[in-house]
Amino acid sequence: MATPLKTAQGTWRIQIEVRGQRDSGTFPTKREAVEWAAVRTTEMRAMATGQAGTVKTVADALKEYAEKVSPTKKGELKEQVRLRAFLGQAGFPARVRLADLTPLHLVEWRDSRLKVTSRGTVLRDMVLLSHVLETARREWRWLPSNPMQDVRKPAEPDHRERIITGLEVRKMLRALGWSAGPVRSVGHAVGNAFLLALQTGCRAGEICGIQWSDVGDGFFVVDGKTGKRDVPAVPATLRTIERMRGYDDDFVFGLKTQSLDAMFRKYRERAGLSGFTFHDARHTAATRLAQRLHVLDLCKMFGWTNTTRALVYYNPKATDIGKRITAAAPTRSPR
């Protein structure tokens, strides 16, 4: 067993070596240093012999993933919040060693979550946890198989089909104090962001991330889930953007995503409206633009890599489709 050495600062530093691998730590007391060394030595021996799962827990896997994998993603902060939230969920097997983790642990957690939250939320959590376990299996060699592979996932949630009506748009803009003039308030900026979402189908995060350097002649660039893409800007869209001149030096709308969402909900209630979110502006834009654009152009504009995504966002009423069929039908002369 390695011996702790007292440092000039009064702390205790200890170094250990297991099969050529070294590690060290500094602690306030000698006892803490000795205890850490004992635990860490056992852990390193297990990892050196391919038995990491006997000492690593599910909570350890979440922590490792948050530190090493999440920072490589655009949604790093949100994902780390989700990873921490697992630890407080009823039935979550946080302290179970990976070597002992079975599909039954995950089934019990899934069923417990389904009692208190939606299928969609549970499904997203299962996908994230599965990726954590798969990374632990493939890259860290902490477990021989991913038990989530044998757990049935909940059915996909029903897709939202909420279209924001013209009347609702007008009421929202009125509540936000929007006008066609220069921006004089945060509410006015939110109104312009809302209009851009209705005009282009851009997500809230994409809109908040647009910088003035991203605005070109007839287009602007957004950084979305599938990477950067050019979004066409017709005259009405460019007018919405130009109204933001002078509000922020770097970012067009000068808003954070969280602030945009909170302000939108606040003014929606103030307008006496309910039942739709800012993201429903994307559904509304897709439904309107699908009547004018080829499906491939629509996918390119919205950043979809699969044309089936258009079916999720394109939500026309059956009566509207019927009217277009009637309008397109050739006129037949009576016999």
C-alpha positions in Angstrom: 0.0 0.0 0.0 1.3 3.4 -1.0 2.1 5.9 1.8 0.6 9.4 1.9 3.1 12.3 2.0 2.3 15.6 3.6 2.7 18.6 1.3 3.9 22.1 2.1 0.3 23.3 2.1 -0.6 20.8 4.8 -2.6 18.4 2.6 -1.8 14.8 2.0 -0.8 13.5 -1.5 -0.7 9.8 -2.4 0.4 7.9 -5.5 -0.6 4.4 -6.6 0.4 2.1 -9.4 -1.4 -0.9 -10.7 0.0 -3.0 -13.5 1.9 -0.1 -14.9 -1.0 2.4 -14.6 -0.5 5.3 -12.2 -2.9 7.6 -10.4 -2.6 10.2 -7.6 -4.7 12.4 -5.5 -4.4 15.1 -2.8 -6.7 15.2 0.2 -7.2 17.3 3.3 -6.4 14.4 5.7 -4.2 11.4 5.7 -7.2 9.1 6.4 -9.0 10.3 3.3 -5.9 9.7 1.2 -5.5 6.1 2.5 -9.2 5.4 1.9 -9.1 6.8 -1.6 -6.0 4.8 -2.4 -7.7 1.5 -1.3 -10.8 2.1 -3.3 -9.0 3.4 -6.4 -6.5 0.4 -6.3 -9.4 -2.0 -6.3 -11.0 -0.2 -9.1 -7.9 -0.1 -11.3 -7.3 -3.8 -10.7 -10.8 -4.6 -11.8 -10.4 -2.4 -14.9 -7.0 -4.0 -15.8 -8.6 -7.4 -15.7 -11.7 -6.5 -17.6 -13.9 -6.6 -14.5 -14.8 -2.9 -14.3 -18.4 -3.8 -14.0 -17.8 -5.3 -10.6 -16.9 -1.9 -9.1 -18.5 0.7 -11.4 -22.2 1.5 -10.9 -24.8 3.0 -13.2 -24.2 6.3 -11.5 -20.5 6.1 -12.3 -21.5 5.5 -16.0 -23.7 8.6 -16.0 -20.9 10.7 -14.4 -18.3 9.5 -16.9 -20.7 10.1 -19.8 -21.4 13.6 -18.6 -17.7 14.4 -18.4 -16.5 12.8 -21.6 -19.3 12.5 -24.1 -21.8 15.3 -23.4 -19.2 18.1 -24.0 -18.9 16.9 -27.6 -22.6 17.7 -28.2 -24.4 20.9 -29.0 -26.9 20.3 -26.3 -24.3 19.6 -23.6 -25.9 21.6 -20.8 -29.4 20.3 -21.3 -28.1 16.7 -21.5 -26.1 17.0 -18.3 -29.2 18.2 -16.6 -31.1 15.2 -17.8 -28.2 12.9 -16.7 -28.3 14.3 -13.2 -32.1 14.0 -13.1 -31.9 10.2 -13.5 -30.4 10.0 -10.0 -33.5 11.5 -8.4 -36.0 9.3 -10.2 -38.0 6.6 -8.4 -36.8 3.2 -9.2 -33.7 4.2 -11.0 -30.9 1.7 -10.3 -28.2 4.3 -9.7 -26.2 2.3 -7.1 -26.5 -1.1 -8.9 -23.1 -2.3 -10.2 -23.0 -2.6 -13.9 -22.0 -6.3 -13.6 -25.3 -6.9 -11.7 -27.5 -4.7 -13.9 -30.3 -6.7 -15.6 -33.2 -5.8 -17.9 -35.5 -6.3 -14.9 -33.9 -3.3 -13.2 -34.6 -1.1 -16.2 -38.2 -2.5 -16.7 -39.0 -1.6 -13.1 -37.6 1.9 -13.6 -39.5 2.3 -17.0 -42.8 1.3 -15.4 -42.3 3.6 -12.5 -41.7 6.5 -14.8 -44.7 5.8 -17.0 -46.9 6.3 -13.9 -45.8 9.9 -13.5 -44.8 11.2 -16.9 -45.6 10.9 -20.6 -44.5 8.1 -23.0 -42.5 10.6 -25.0 -40.4 11.6 -22.0 -39.8 8.1 -20.9 -38.8 7.1 -24.5 -36.3 9.9 -24.7 -34.8 9.0 -21.3 -34.5 5.3 -22.3 -32.7 6.3 -25.5 -30.3 8.4 -23.6 -29.6 5.8 -20.9 -29.2 3.2 -23.6 -26.5 5.3 -25.2 -24.8 5.7 -21.9 -24.7 1.9 -21.4 -23.7 1.2 -24.9 -20.8 3.7 -24.6 -19.8 2.0 -21.4 -19.8 -1.3 -23.2 -18.1 -0.5 -26.4 -15.6 2.2 -25.4 -14.9 1.8 -21.7 -15.4 -2.0 -21.5 -17.3 -1.6 -18.3 -20.0 -4.3 -19.1 -20.2 -7.2 -21.6 -23.7 -6.3 -22.9 -26.2 -3.6 -22.9 -29.3 -4.7 -20.9 -31.4 -1.9 -22.4 -31.4 -3.9 -25.7 -33.8 -6.4 -24.1 -36.2 -3.8 -22.7 -39.4 -3.0 -24.6 -39.7 0.8 -25.3 -43.1 2.6 -25.0 -45.0 3.3 -28.1 -44.1 6.5 -29.9 -46.2 9.4 -28.6 -48.9 10.8 -30.9 -47.4 13.6 -33.0 -48.6 17.1 -32.3 -50.8 18.5 -35.0 -51.3 22.0 -33.6 -51.5 24.7 -36.2 -51.4 28.3 -34.9 -54.3 30.2 -36.5 -54.1 33.7 -38.0 -56.3 35.0 -35.2 -53.9 33.6 -32.6 -50.9 35.1 -34.3 -52.5 38.5 -34.3 -53.5 38.2 -30.6 -50.0 37.2 -29.7 -48.4 40.0 -31.6 -50.8 42.5 -30.0 -49.9 41.2 -26.5 -46.2 41.4 -27.3 -46.6 45.0 -28.3 -45.3 44.2 -31.7 -45.2 46.8 -34.5 -43.5 47.1 -37.9 -41.1 49.8 -36.5 -37.8 49.6 -34.7 -37.5 47.2 -31.7 -38.1 49.0 -28.4 -38.7 46.1 -26.0 -37.9 42.4 -25.3 -41.6 41.6 -26.1 -41.1 43.3 -29.5 -38.0 41.1 -30.1 -39.9 38.0 -29.2 -42.7 39.0 -31.6 -40.1 39.2 -34.5 -38.6 35.9 -33.5 -42.2 34.4 -33.6 -42.8 35.8 -37.0 -39.5 34.4 -38.3 -40.4 31.0 -37.0 -43.8 31.2 -38.8 -42.1 32.4 -42.0 -39.2 29.8 -42.1 -40.0 27.0 -39.6 -36.7 27.6 -37.7 -36.5 26.3 -34.2 -36.2 28.6 -31.2 -32.5 27.7 -30.6 -31.7 28.3 -34.3 -33.3 31.7 -34.3 -31.5 32.8 -31.1 -28.2 31.6 -32.5 -28.4 33.7 -35.7 -25.6 36.3 -35.9 -25.5 39.3 -38.2 -22.6 37.7 -39.9 -24.9 34.8 -40.8 -27.3 37.0 -42.8 -26.6 37.0 -46.5 -28.3 38.2 -49.7 -31.6 36.3 -49.8 -30.7 33.7 -47.2 -29.3 33.3 -43.6 -27.4 30.5 -41.9 -28.6 28.6 -38.8 -26.8 26.0 -36.8 -29.4 23.2 -36.2 -29.5 19.7 -34.9 -28.1 18.3 -38.2 -25.5 21.0 -38.6 -25.4 24.3 -40.4 -27.8 25.0 -43.2 -28.8 27.9 -45.4 -32.4 29.1 -45.0 -34.0 31.0 -47.9 -35.1 34.5 -46.9 -37.9 36.0 -49.0 -38.6 39.8 -48.8 -41.0 39.4 -45.8 -38.4 37.3 -44.0 -35.7 39.9 -44.6 -37.9 42.7 -43.4 -38.4 40.7 -40.1 -34.6 40.5 -39.7 -33.9 44.1 -40.7 -36.4 45.3 -38.0 -33.9 43.9 -35.4 -31.1 46.3 -36.5 -29.6 48.1 -33.6 -31.0 45.8 -30.9 -27.9 43.7 -30.5 -24.4 44.1 -32.0 -23.7 40.4 -32.5 -26.9 38.4 -32.5 -29.9 39.3 -34.7 -32.5 38.7 -32.0 -30.4 39.2 -28.9 -32.4 36.5 -27.0 -31.4 33.4 -25.1 -33.5 30.2 -25.9 -34.7 29.9 -22.4 -35.7 33.5 -22.2 -37.6 33.3 -25.6 -39.5 30.3 -24.4 -40.4 31.8 -21.0 -41.4 35.2 -22.5 -43.5 33.4 -25.2 -45.5 31.5 -22.6 -45.9 34.6 -20.4 -47.4 36.7 -23.3 -49.5 33.8 -24.6 -51.2 33.7 -21.2 -51.5 37.4 -21.2 -53.2 37.2 -24.6 -55.7 34.7 -23.1 -54.5 31.9 -25.4 -53.4 28.3 -24.7 -52.8 25.0 -26.4 -49.8 25.9 -28.5 -46.0 26.4 -28.0 -43.3 28.3 -29.8 -42.3 25.1 -31.5 -45.8 24.8 -33.0 -44.8 27.7 -35.2 -42.5 25.2 -37.0 -45.5 22.9 -37.6 -47.5 25.8 -38.9 -44.7 26.9 -41.3 -44.3 23.4 -42.6 -48.0 23.0 -43.3 -48.1 26.3 -45.1 -44.9 25.9 -47.1 -45.6 22.3 -48.1 -48.4 23.6 -50.4 -45.8 25.6 -52.3 -42.6 23.7 -52.2 -41.4 20.3 -53.5 -40.9 17.9 -50.6 -37.2 17.8 -51.2 -37.0 21.6 -51.0 -39.0 21.5 -47.8 -36.7 19.0 -46.2 -33.6 21.0 -47.3 -35.1 24.2 -45.8 -36.1 22.5 -42.5 -32.9 20.5 -42.1 -34.6 17.1 -42.4 -32.4 14.2 -43.5 -35.4 12.0 -44.1 -38.5 12.9 -46.2 -40.7 11.0 -43.6 -40.1 13.9 -41.2 -42.2 16.1 -43.5 -45.2 13.9 -42.6 -44.7 14.6 -38.9 -44.7 18.4 -39.4 -47.2 18.7 -42.3 -50.6 18.8 -40.6 -53.3 20.0 -43.0 -57.0 19.5 -42.2 -58.8 17.0 -44.3 -61.3 19.7 -45.4 -58.4 21.8 -46.7 -57.1 18.9 -48.8 -60.6 18.3 -50.1 -60.8 21.9 -51.2 -57.6 21.6 -53.1 -58.7 18.4 -54.8 -61.9 20.1 -55.9 -60.0 23.1 -57.2 -57.5 20.9 -59.1 -60.2 18.7 -60.7 -60.9 19.3 -64.4 -64.3 20.7 -65.2 -66.5 18.2 -67.0 -69.2 19.3 -69.4 -72.6 17.9 -68.8 -73.9 15.4 -71.3 
